[in-house]
Amino acid sequence: MGEFSAAESSLLGRYFTNLDRPVFALRNLPEVVKGALFSRYSRTEKSLRRVLLDEFINQPDSGFDRLAGSPPADDDMVAV
């Protein structure tokens, strides 16, 4: 089994080009979320994908649903 359950993969698939390789790109995330995500990622041992899931998507108080809840008009990507 991979790092993520089927339910987690379903949630994360919208925001990453892949979930099982070391090189990937972010997509469909507002700049403010990307900034907060990388700020938090730089201070943890967790993977970037795990940080997004644990500290943003699964935390109702983070405001993630409000910021990234609806699909953007274009498919913005950032290579990592």
Sequence and secondary structure as in RCSB ss.txt:
>XXXX:A:sequence
MGEFSAAESSLLGRYFTNLDRPVFALRNLPEVVKGALFSRYSRTEKSLRRVLLDEFINQPDSGFDRLAGSPPADD
DMVAV
>XXXX:A:secstr
  SS HHHHHHHTTTBS SSSS  EEES  HHHHHHHHHHHTT SS HHHHHIIIIIT GGG HHHHHSS  SS 
 EEE 
